[in-house]
Amino acid sequence: MCEPISFQGSMYSSDSFSAPQLDMDLSTAINSFDRIVGSLGEVKLYTHGSVDAEGYLIAPAFWMTDKGLAIYFAILPPSEDLHEYHDGPKPEDYDTEDKLITVTFAEAIRICWLDQCLFILQSRRDSTIIWDAQRLWQHFEAIMQMRRGWAPIHANELRLHQNAVELSLVNACIAFRRLATGKDFKTSNGSGTELLRI
């Protein structure tokens, strides 16, 4: 059973998403994020969401599922453009008025971390949970308290929490790669669009 959820005021910034100014952005909180995600980070995905007048992501469409709060993503094939799609990834038999937007795999992971929700990858055949950021709440909380100076944390304890998040990220990348093996993907590297084969 799924229901669409709307959050007001959740603001991200940049081309489609970027939050380096946020102290709990995953790329800031976990120094090895870019190394772990690697080239997978540039794979283009699409989802439902809302953007402001400049094209900045305000909020993705959230869905309440049996497993918890989730965002549905799908891979954008390299030979297709987003405007060719009339429907996007979402739970079966549900609709949203949010428009389709593109994000990269790295951005999707970062969004799910900040919102502590499931990353669900939808294909024509089924939907698969790639990452469950909800299970990392204890680690998120500890890292946030240390970064904000709210509670003293010993360096070893901090490293324990960071290691748990890193292992979870590695597993998410493995799950994504396993579902995506043998496919070409559209990526964005700042200087244009190119293809990536996994």
N, C-alpha and C positions, 0 to 999 in steps of 0.2 A: 504494500500500500504506500503510495507516494503522494505528497502534497507539495505544491510549489510554495516556497518561502520567500518573502521579500524583506530585505534589510535596507533601511534608509541610512544614508550618511556614511557608508563604508567607502572610503575614497582611496583609490590607488592613483598613481600618476605615471607619466612618460608616454611613449608612442602608443602602446596598448596597456602595458603594465610595467611598473618598476617601483620599488620601494626602498632604495638604498638609504633614504633618510630615516626610515623606520628602524629603531634599534632591534626589533625582532624579525626583520626581514631575514629569511633563511640564508641568503648569500652573505649577510653580515654576521649572523649568529653562529653559523657553521662555516669556518674558513675554507674547508675542503669542498664546499658545495659545487663550485665550478669544475673541479677536478673529478668529482664523483659523477656528475651528470654528463660531462664531456660533450661530445658532438650531438648526443641525443637531445640536449637542451635546446637546440635550434630547430627541432622538428616542429612543423606548424600543425596546430590543432585548432578546432573550432568548438564553440559552445554558445549557449544563449547568455546574454548579459546586457547591461546598459552602459552607455558611454555618454560623456558630456559633449558640449559643442565642439571642443577641440579634438575629440576622439579618445580622450583618456577614459580608461575603464573606471566606472563608478562601482559596479558590483556585478559579479556573475550571477546567473540564476541558480539558486540553491533549492534543493529538493529534500524533503524529509522522507527517508526510506526506512525499511525495517532495521537496517544496520546503522542508522543515524543520518546526520546531515551530510549531503553529498552534492558534488558538482559533476555533471556528465560532460565528457569531452569525446571528440572523435578526431581521427587523423584526416587532415586535408591532403588528398592525393595531389601530386605535383602537376598533373595535367588538368586540374580543375581549379576554378576560382570560387571564392565564397559566394559570390552573387549567383552562381549556378544552383545553389541549394535553396530549397523552399522550407525545409524542415531540418532541424538539427538534433543533436543528441539530447535525449530526455527519457524519463520513464515512459513505458508503454501506456497508451490511453490518456496521457496528460499533455496539456499545452501550456504555453507561456506567451505573453505578449512581448517579451524581450526579443531583441533582434539578434541575429547571428554575429558573432565577433570572433576574431582570430587571436590566439595566444600561442606562445611556444611551449614546449614541454617543460622547460625550466620555469617559465612564468606560471604555468598551471600548478606545478609542485609548490612554488612559493605562495600562491594564492591559497591553496589547501592548508598549508602550514599556518598562515596568519589567521585563517578562519576555522582551523581545527576541524576539518571535514574530510570526507572520503573523496578520493580521485577515482572516478569510474570511467573507464574507457569503453565506449560503445562502438560496436561494429555492426555490420548488417545481420550477423548471426546472433550475437549476444552482448551482454554487458559484463565487464570484469572489473573488480576492484583492484586497482594498481597500487594504491597507497592509502593507508588509514591513519591520517594525522591525529585523529581523535585519541588513538592509543598512546600518543606521545605527549599528552597533556602534562603529565608529571615532569617530563624533561623540559617542555616548553616553559612551564611555570618556574622551574629552578633556574634555567638560563636567563629568563626575564628578570627574576629577582636579583640575580647577580649583576646583570648588565645595568640595571637601574639603581643599584646600590641599596635595595630594600632589605636584603638579608645577607649576612656574611656567608660566603660559600668558600670552602677550601678548594684549592686548585685541583686536587684529585677528584673531589666530588663533581666539580664542573666538568672535568674531562670525562667522567663516567656518563654524565648526561649527554655530552656532545657525541661520545662514541655510540650511544644508543640511537641517536638521531642519524648519525652517519651510516650505521648498519641498516637502519630502516630505509634510508635513501638508496643504498646499494641494492637492496631487495626490490625497491620500486623500479629502479632502472633495469634490473634483470627481468622483472615481470613485463615491463613495457617492451623491452628488446625482444623477448620471447614471442609476444603477440605480433610484433612488427617485423620479424625476421623475413628477409627476402623481398621486402617492399622498398620502393623508392619514395622519398619524402621531400616535400618542399621545405627549404630552410631559408632563413634570413640571416645574413652575416653582416648587416650594416651597409654593405656596398651593393646590395642587390639580392636577388633570389637565385639560389642554386639548388641542385639536387643532391641528396644524400642517400646512399644505399646502405641499408643495415644488413 
